Amino acid sequence: MTHHGQGPAGPGGIPNGIPTGQDHGQDRWILVGVAGLLAFVAMLDMNIVNVALAAISGDLRVPAATVQWVVLGYQLPVVALLLPVGRWLDGSGRRPAVLVAITGFALCSALAAAAPWAGLLIAARVAQGVFGAVLFVLMPVLAMGSVRPALRGRAMSVPATLGPLGAVTGPAVGGLLLDAMGWRAVFLVKIPFCVLALVVAWKAMPGDGARLRLPRPRALLDASLAAAGVTVLLVALTLAAGHTAWLALAVAAVPPLWLWLRGQGGKPVAGVLRVPGLASAHGAVLALATGFAAVHYVIAFHLQRDDGVSATATGLTVLAFPLGMGIAGPLGGRLADRYGARPVAVSGAVVTATGLFLLVPLDGGWSPGDVAWRLALAGAGMGLNGGPTQALVMSAAPPERAATTGSTVQLARSLGFTLGPVLATAVWGLAGAAQGARAGLVLAAIAAAFSIPLLALPASSRTTGAPATAADAPTPAPR
């Protein structure tokens, strides 16, 4: 087994400490599967608890305002700590980080399920969010480093597809568990998946000789500034979904984020975004996530409130999006490996925007089936786009900043998921009740379309005639 120290990147531009197929003569698809499984579980946890809040409130005898922190206690640290965690993991061993994060995530799930009172439940969820942030950063790094460069598109499509599938199936799974076994089962259901991922990672992930290192005091200060700024921004966006005046609170996020960018913690992130092509790719991820979240919010609200469609029929209709995504995701990875990541990512964005623009004429005469096939088309575009875009970004990342790059992409996606409903609510209010749904769908379609030029323009290359990134050029199909 090859030992990797802290030094130059290994073959294929994979950072040290990440196993690659090139290093060991084989592709570790089982680790790609672990990355996909963790992506599904971590995103499932974002939404599965929502349906159990009323039951938790009644059983633990706490008001609705308090029980909301069972959800926010997980979501806020996941997103707020992405950037500091990425910076920290760039200097730590990946194998121990994966094992510790999975173990901590599972233990916190068990503690949440057994919690006899709300305070302990919320504390367990906050701790779980910290471990979740580590998992979110490690997923693309683990998938990217487990195969040869010729197979990166396929590898990256696994977590890129399974993550959003976990998010959209969370409410349905949570509802079934709640009705069958009660609210504690909502937390317990993730533990078997975590145990499976832990056993596989323990056996299949090679060691790199590096250990987890404790953050230095200055790093903790930088992390606190970044977390405070992102938390304020998220809270402002979340509250703005109910009243847009809360957007003014986002101004309070500027001072801590400015101080963080000026410090040692923010400089690596700024350096990553200065790499040719990475800033525009991050913008594309943000735009597509915004459109994704906005259309789900608008369609669900319109079908139930304006058309009187049942909650079950609405849920089945909205599931057309992840169905199209799940079918097209593996295809997107294969096409990216054959033709290059950029053209496939652009094609996926075009298909997504087309599906969303076809939804704009939505009116009361449409059946759920009319809505579903358009959502399926948009979902297929997201499936084609997800893996290739991840491969495009991670291939262009500086080898010593792989985890930082993974964290910035996850943050862009998370902000888009939060921003979509906020913007949809705002344009709905401006357009009025009669045209509100159509205005929200126009917003979603424009957001998706905005990603097309951001992905289409290749990064400038310093070498004449060379591809801007490794992912811009197609790689020979493996035999």
C-alpha positions as CSV (number, residue, x, y, z in Angstrom):
1,M,0.0,0.0,0.0
2,T,1.4,3.3,-1.1
3,H,2.0,5.8,1.6
4,H,1.0,9.5,1.0
5,G,2.6,12.2,3.0
6,Q,1.8,15.9,3.0
7,G,3.2,16.8,-0.4
8,P,2.4,17.1,-4.1
9,A,-0.8,15.6,-5.5
10,G,-0.8,12.0,-6.5
11,P,-1.5,10.8,-10.0
12,G,-4.5,12.3,-11.7
13,G,-4.4,15.4,-9.6
14,I,-5.9,13.6,-6.6
15,P,-4.8,15.1,-3.3
16,N,-2.6,13.2,-1.0
17,G,-4.4,11.0,1.5
18,I,-7.1,10.0,-1.0
19,P,-6.9,6.5,-2.4
20,T,-7.1,6.3,-6.2
21,G,-7.6,3.5,-8.6
22,Q,-4.3,4.5,-10.3
23,D,-2.4,4.2,-7.0
24,H,-3.6,0.7,-6.3
25,G,-4.4,-0.8,-9.7
26,Q,-8.1,-1.0,-9.2
27,D,-11.2,1.2,-8.8
28,R,-12.9,1.1,-5.5
29,W,-16.5,1.4,-6.5
30,I,-17.6,0.2,-3.2
31,L,-16.2,3.4,-1.7
32,V,-18.1,5.4,-4.3
33,G,-21.2,3.5,-3.1
34,V,-20.3,4.6,0.5
35,A,-20.1,8.2,-0.7
36,G,-23.5,7.9,-2.4
37,L,-25.1,6.2,0.7
38,L,-23.8,8.9,3.0
39,A,-25.1,11.6,0.6
40,F,-28.5,10.0,0.6
41,V,-28.6,9.6,4.4
42,A,-27.3,13.1,5.2
43,M,-29.8,14.7,2.8
44,L,-32.6,12.5,4.0
45,D,-32.0,13.8,7.5
46,M,-32.6,17.4,6.2
47,N,-36.3,16.7,5.5
48,I,-37.4,13.5,7.2
49,V,-37.9,15.0,10.6
50,N,-40.3,17.7,9.3
51,V,-43.3,15.4,9.3
52,A,-42.7,14.3,12.9
53,L,-42.5,17.7,14.5
54,A,-46.2,17.7,15.6
55,A,-45.8,14.3,17.2
56,I,-42.6,15.3,18.9
57,S,-44.3,18.5,20.2
58,G,-47.2,16.5,21.7
59,D,-45.1,13.7,23.2
60,L,-42.5,15.9,24.8
61,R,-45.0,18.6,25.6
62,V,-43.1,21.5,24.1
63,P,-44.5,24.4,21.9
64,A,-44.1,24.4,18.1
65,A,-41.6,27.2,18.2
66,T,-39.3,25.1,20.3
67,V,-39.7,21.9,18.4
68,Q,-38.7,23.7,15.2
69,W,-35.1,23.6,16.5
70,V,-35.1,19.8,16.1
71,V,-34.8,20.6,12.4
72,L,-32.8,23.9,12.5
73,G,-30.4,22.4,15.1
74,Y,-29.3,20.0,12.4
75,Q,-29.5,22.2,9.3
76,L,-27.7,25.2,10.6
77,P,-24.4,23.6,11.7
78,V,-24.4,21.5,8.6
79,V,-24.3,24.5,6.4
80,A,-22.6,27.0,8.7
81,L,-19.6,24.7,9.3
82,L,-19.0,23.6,5.7
83,L,-16.2,26.1,5.0
84,P,-14.3,25.7,8.2
85,V,-14.6,21.9,8.0
86,G,-13.3,22.0,4.4
87,R,-10.3,24.0,5.5
88,W,-9.6,21.7,8.5
89,L,-9.9,18.5,6.4
90,D,-7.3,19.7,3.9
91,G,-4.7,19.1,6.6
92,S,-6.1,16.0,8.2
93,G,-6.3,12.2,7.4
94,R,-9.3,11.3,5.3
95,R,-9.8,7.8,6.5
96,P,-10.0,8.7,10.2
97,A,-12.2,11.6,9.3
98,V,-14.7,9.4,7.5
99,L,-14.8,6.8,10.3
100,V,-15.2,9.4,13.1
101,A,-17.9,11.3,11.2
102,I,-20.0,8.2,10.4
103,T,-19.7,7.0,14.0
104,G,-20.6,10.4,15.5
105,F,-23.5,10.8,13.1
106,A,-24.9,7.4,14.0
107,L,-24.5,7.9,17.8
108,C,-26.2,11.2,17.6
109,S,-29.1,9.6,15.8
110,A,-29.4,7.0,18.5
111,L,-29.3,9.7,21.2
112,A,-31.9,11.7,19.5
113,A,-34.2,8.7,19.2
114,A,-33.8,8.0,22.9
115,A,-34.0,11.6,24.2
116,P,-36.6,11.9,27.0
117,W,-36.9,15.6,26.8
118,A,-36.6,18.3,24.1
119,G,-33.3,19.9,25.4
120,L,-31.4,16.7,24.9
121,L,-33.0,16.0,21.6
122,I,-32.0,19.4,20.2
123,A,-28.5,19.1,21.6
124,A,-28.2,15.7,19.9
125,R,-29.4,17.2,16.6
126,V,-26.8,20.1,16.8
127,A,-24.0,17.6,17.4
128,Q,-25.3,15.5,14.5
129,G,-25.2,18.6,12.3
130,V,-21.5,19.0,13.1
131,F,-20.8,15.5,12.0
132,G,-23.1,15.9,9.1
133,A,-21.0,18.9,7.9
134,V,-17.9,16.7,7.8
135,L,-19.8,14.0,5.8
136,F,-21.0,16.6,3.3
137,V,-17.4,17.8,2.6
138,L,-16.0,14.3,2.4
139,M,-18.6,12.8,0.0
140,P,-17.2,14.3,-3.3
141,V,-13.6,13.9,-2.1
142,L,-14.2,10.2,-1.3
143,A,-16.0,9.5,-4.6
144,M,-13.5,11.5,-6.7
145,G,-10.5,9.7,-5.2
146,S,-11.7,6.2,-5.4
147,V,-11.5,5.8,-9.2
148,R,-9.3,6.6,-12.1
149,P,-9.7,10.0,-13.8
150,A,-11.4,8.2,-16.8
151,L,-14.3,7.2,-14.5
152,R,-14.8,10.4,-12.5
153,G,-18.0,11.4,-14.2
154,R,-19.6,8.1,-13.3
155,A,-18.2,8.2,-9.8
156,M,-19.4,11.8,-9.1
157,S,-22.8,11.1,-10.5
158,V,-23.5,8.6,-7.6
159,P,-23.5,11.1,-4.6
160,A,-24.7,13.9,-6.9
161,T,-27.8,11.9,-7.7
162,L,-28.5,10.0,-4.4
163,G,-28.1,13.2,-2.3
164,P,-31.1,15.1,-3.8
165,L,-33.1,11.8,-4.0
166,G,-32.6,11.6,-0.2
167,A,-33.9,15.1,0.2
168,V,-37.1,14.7,-1.8
169,T,-38.0,11.3,-0.5
170,G,-37.4,12.3,3.2
171,P,-41.0,13.4,3.9
172,A,-42.5,10.3,2.3
173,V,-40.2,8.0,4.3
174,G,-40.8,10.0,7.5
175,G,-44.5,9.8,7.1
176,L,-44.5,6.0,6.7
177,L,-42.3,5.5,9.7
178,L,-44.3,8.0,11.8
179,D,-47.6,6.2,11.1
180,A,-46.1,2.7,11.7
181,M,-43.7,3.1,14.6
182,G,-43.8,6.7,16.0
183,W,-41.5,9.6,15.8
184,R,-38.4,7.9,17.3
185,A,-38.2,5.6,14.3
186,V,-37.5,8.7,12.1
187,F,-34.1,9.0,13.9
188,L,-33.4,5.3,14.1
189,V,-33.9,4.5,10.4
190,K,-30.5,6.0,9.5
191,I,-28.5,3.9,11.9
192,P,-28.3,0.7,9.8
193,F,-27.1,2.6,6.8
194,C,-24.4,4.3,8.9
195,V,-23.3,0.9,10.3
196,L,-23.1,-0.5,6.8
197,A,-21.1,2.5,5.6
198,L,-18.8,2.3,8.6
199,V,-18.0,-1.4,8.1
200,V,-17.3,-0.9,4.4
201,A,-15.2,2.2,4.9
202,W,-13.2,0.5,7.6
203,K,-12.4,-2.5,5.4
204,A,-12.1,-0.9,2.0
205,M,-10.6,2.5,2.6
206,P,-6.8,2.4,2.8
207,G,-4.9,4.4,5.4
208,D,-2.7,7.2,4.5
209,G,-0.6,7.5,7.6
210,A,-2.2,10.9,8.5
211,R,-4.2,11.5,11.7
212,L,-7.0,13.9,12.6
213,R,-5.5,17.0,14.0
214,L,-7.1,19.3,16.5
215,P,-7.9,22.8,15.2
216,R,-5.6,25.5,16.4
217,P,-7.0,28.4,18.5
218,R,-6.7,30.8,15.5
219,A,-8.5,28.2,13.3
220,L,-11.3,28.0,15.9
221,L,-11.7,31.8,15.8
222,D,-11.8,31.7,12.0
223,A,-14.4,28.9,12.1
224,S,-16.5,30.9,14.6
225,L,-16.5,33.9,12.3
226,A,-17.5,31.9,9.2
227,A,-20.2,29.9,11.1
228,A,-21.7,33.1,12.6
229,G,-21.8,34.9,9.2
230,V,-23.4,31.9,7.4
231,T,-25.8,31.2,10.2
232,V,-27.1,34.8,10.2
233,L,-27.4,34.6,6.4
234,L,-29.4,31.3,6.6
235,V,-31.7,32.6,9.3
236,A,-32.4,35.7,7.3
237,L,-33.2,33.7,4.2
238,T,-35.3,31.2,6.1
239,L,-37.4,33.9,7.9
240,A,-37.7,35.9,4.6
241,A,-39.8,33.0,3.2
242,G,-42.6,34.2,5.6
243,H,-41.9,38.0,5.3
244,T,-39.4,39.4,2.9
245,A,-38.5,42.2,5.3
246,W,-36.3,39.7,7.1
247,L,-33.8,39.9,4.2
248,A,-32.5,43.1,5.9
249,L,-31.1,40.8,8.6
250,A,-28.6,39.5,6.0
251,V,-26.6,42.7,6.4
252,A,-25.5,41.5,9.8
253,A,-23.7,38.6,8.1
254,V,-21.3,40.9,6.3
255,P,-19.0,41.9,9.2
256,P,-18.1,38.4,10.4
257,L,-17.7,37.1,6.8
258,W,-15.5,40.0,5.9
259,L,-13.3,39.4,8.9
260,W,-13.2,35.7,8.1
261,L,-12.2,36.4,4.4
262,R,-9.4,38.6,5.6
263,G,-8.0,35.9,7.9
264,Q,-6.2,32.7,7.4
265,G,-9.4,30.7,7.2
266,G,-10.9,32.6,4.3
267,K,-7.8,32.9,2.1
268,P,-7.8,29.3,0.9
269,V,-11.5,29.7,-0.1
270,A,-10.8,32.9,-1.9
271,G,-7.9,31.2,-3.6
272,V,-10.1,28.3,-4.8
273,L,-12.7,30.7,-6.3
274,R,-9.9,32.5,-8.2
275,V,-9.0,29.3,-10.1
276,P,-10.2,29.8,-13.7
277,G,-13.7,28.4,-14.1
278,L,-14.5,27.6,-10.5
279,A,-16.3,30.8,-9.6
280,S,-18.7,30.4,-12.6
281,A,-19.2,26.7,-11.9
282,H,-20.1,27.6,-8.3
283,G,-22.6,30.1,-9.7
284,A,-24.1,27.4,-11.9
285,V,-24.6,25.1,-8.9
286,L,-26.2,27.9,-7.0
287,A,-28.5,28.8,-9.9
288,L,-29.7,25.3,-10.5
289,A,-30.3,24.6,-6.8
290,T,-32.3,27.8,-6.6
291,G,-34.5,26.7,-9.5
292,F,-34.8,23.2,-8.1
293,A,-36.0,24.5,-4.7
294,A,-38.3,27.2,-6.2
295,V,-40.2,24.8,-8.5
296,H,-40.8,22.3,-5.7
297,Y,-42.1,25.0,-3.5
298,V,-44.4,26.5,-6.2
299,I,-45.8,23.3,-7.6
300,A,-46.6,21.8,-4.2
301,F,-48.3,25.0,-3.0
302,H,-50.2,25.6,-6.2
303,L,-51.5,22.0,-6.6
304,Q,-52.9,21.9,-3.1
305,R,-54.1,25.5,-2.5
306,D,-55.2,26.5,-6.0
307,D,-56.2,23.3,-7.7
308,G,-57.4,21.4,-4.6
309,V,-55.2,18.3,-5.3
310,S,-54.8,16.0,-2.3
311,A,-51.6,15.8,-0.4
312,T,-51.0,12.2,-1.6
313,A,-51.5,13.1,-5.3
314,T,-49.3,16.2,-4.9
315,G,-46.5,14.1,-3.3
316,L,-46.7,11.6,-6.1
317,T,-46.6,14.3,-8.8
318,V,-43.6,16.0,-7.2
319,L,-41.8,12.6,-7.1
320,A,-41.6,12.8,-10.9
321,F,-38.7,15.1,-10.6
322,P,-36.4,12.7,-8.5
323,L,-37.6,9.8,-10.7
324,G,-36.3,11.6,-13.8
325,M,-33.1,12.5,-11.9
326,G,-32.5,9.0,-10.7
327,I,-32.9,7.6,-14.2
328,A,-30.6,10.1,-16.0
329,G,-28.0,10.5,-13.2
330,P,-26.0,7.3,-14.2
331,L,-26.3,8.2,-17.9
332,G,-24.8,11.6,-17.2
333,G,-21.8,10.1,-15.6
334,R,-21.2,7.7,-18.5
335,L,-21.6,10.5,-21.1
336,A,-19.2,12.7,-19.2
337,D,-16.5,10.1,-19.1
338,R,-16.8,9.6,-22.8
339,Y,-17.4,13.1,-24.1
340,G,-16.1,15.3,-21.3
341,A,-17.8,16.8,-18.3
342,R,-18.5,20.3,-19.6
343,P,-20.7,19.5,-22.7
344,V,-22.7,17.0,-20.6
345,A,-23.2,19.5,-17.7
346,V,-24.3,22.2,-20.2
347,S,-26.7,19.7,-21.9
348,G,-28.2,18.8,-18.5
349,A,-28.7,22.5,-17.7
350,V,-30.4,23.0,-21.0
351,V,-32.8,20.1,-20.4
352,T,-33.6,21.3,-16.9
353,A,-34.3,24.9,-18.1
354,T,-36.5,23.5,-20.9
355,G,-38.6,21.4,-18.5
356,L,-39.1,24.4,-16.2
357,F,-40.0,26.7,-19.0
358,L,-42.6,24.2,-20.2
359,L,-44.2,24.5,-16.7
360,V,-44.7,28.3,-17.0
361,P,-48.1,28.1,-18.7
362,L,-49.4,26.1,-15.7
363,D,-53.1,26.7,-15.1
364,G,-56.1,25.1,-13.4
365,G,-56.9,22.9,-16.4
366,W,-53.7,20.9,-16.1
367,S,-53.9,17.4,-14.6
368,P,-51.2,16.1,-12.2
369,G,-49.9,14.1,-15.1
370,D,-49.4,17.2,-17.2
371,V,-47.3,18.6,-14.4
372,A,-45.5,15.3,-13.7
373,W,-44.0,14.8,-17.2
374,R,-42.6,18.3,-17.3
375,L,-41.1,17.8,-13.8
376,A,-39.6,14.5,-14.9
377,L,-38.0,16.2,-17.9
378,A,-36.5,18.9,-15.6
379,G,-35.3,16.2,-13.2
380,A,-33.7,14.3,-16.0
381,G,-31.7,17.4,-16.8
382,M,-30.6,17.7,-13.2
383,G,-29.5,14.1,-13.3
384,L,-27.4,14.7,-16.4
385,N,-25.9,17.8,-14.9
386,G,-25.1,16.8,-11.3
387,G,-22.2,14.3,-11.7
388,P,-20.5,16.1,-14.6
389,T,-20.6,19.5,-12.8
390,Q,-19.1,17.9,-9.7
391,A,-16.4,16.3,-11.8
392,L,-15.8,19.6,-13.5
393,V,-15.3,21.4,-10.3
394,M,-13.3,18.8,-8.4
395,S,-11.0,18.2,-11.4
396,A,-10.2,21.9,-11.6
397,A,-9.6,22.2,-7.8
398,P,-6.0,22.7,-6.5
399,P,-4.9,19.2,-5.3
400,E,-4.1,20.5,-1.8
401,R,-7.6,22.2,-1.6
402,A,-9.9,19.3,-2.5
403,A,-11.8,19.4,0.8
404,T,-12.1,23.2,0.7
405,T,-13.5,23.0,-2.9
406,G,-16.0,20.3,-1.8
407,S,-17.1,22.5,1.0
408,T,-17.6,25.6,-1.2
409,V,-19.7,23.6,-3.7
410,Q,-21.9,22.2,-1.0
411,L,-22.4,25.7,0.5
412,A,-23.4,27.0,-2.9
413,R,-25.9,24.2,-3.3
414,S,-27.3,24.7,0.2
415,L,-27.7,28.4,-0.2
416,G,-29.6,27.7,-3.5
417,F,-32.0,25.3,-1.7
418,T,-32.7,28.0,0.9
419,L,-32.9,30.9,-1.6
420,G,-35.3,29.2,-4.0
421,P,-38.4,29.3,-1.8
422,V,-37.6,32.8,-0.6
423,L,-37.4,34.3,-4.1
424,A,-40.5,32.3,-5.2
425,T,-42.4,33.7,-2.2
426,A,-41.3,37.2,-3.0
427,V,-42.3,37.2,-6.7
428,W,-45.5,35.4,-5.9
429,G,-46.4,38.3,-3.6
430,L,-45.4,40.9,-6.2
431,A,-47.4,39.2,-9.0
432,G,-50.5,38.7,-6.9
433,A,-52.6,35.6,-6.2
434,A,-53.8,35.1,-9.8
435,Q,-50.4,35.1,-11.4
436,G,-48.2,34.2,-8.4
437,A,-47.6,30.5,-9.3
438,R,-46.7,31.5,-12.9
439,A,-44.3,34.2,-11.6
440,G,-42.6,31.7,-9.3
441,L,-42.2,29.2,-12.2
442,V,-40.7,31.9,-14.4
443,L,-38.2,32.6,-11.7
444,A,-37.2,28.9,-11.4
445,A,-36.8,28.6,-15.1
446,I,-34.7,31.8,-15.4
447,A,-32.5,30.6,-12.5
448,A,-31.9,27.3,-14.3
449,A,-31.2,29.0,-17.6
450,F,-28.7,31.3,-16.0
451,S,-26.5,28.3,-15.3
452,I,-26.1,27.5,-19.0
453,P,-23.7,30.3,-19.9
454,L,-21.8,29.9,-16.6
455,L,-21.1,26.2,-17.5
456,A,-20.7,26.7,-21.2
457,L,-17.7,29.1,-21.1
458,P,-14.6,27.1,-20.5
459,A,-12.0,28.4,-18.1
460,S,-9.0,30.1,-19.8
461,S,-6.0,27.9,-20.1
462,R,-2.4,29.1,-19.6
463,T,-1.2,26.6,-22.2
464,T,-2.4,27.3,-25.7
465,G,-4.5,24.4,-27.1
466,A,-4.8,22.6,-23.7
467,P,-8.1,22.0,-22.1
468,A,-9.0,24.4,-19.4
469,T,-9.4,21.5,-16.9
470,A,-8.9,17.8,-16.9
471,A,-12.7,17.4,-17.1
472,D,-13.0,19.5,-20.3
473,A,-11.3,16.9,-22.4
474,P,-12.9,13.5,-22.9
475,T,-11.0,10.6,-21.5
476,P,-10.5,7.2,-23.2
477,A,-13.2,4.8,-22.2
478,P,-11.8,2.2,-19.8
479,R,-11.8,-1.4,-21.1
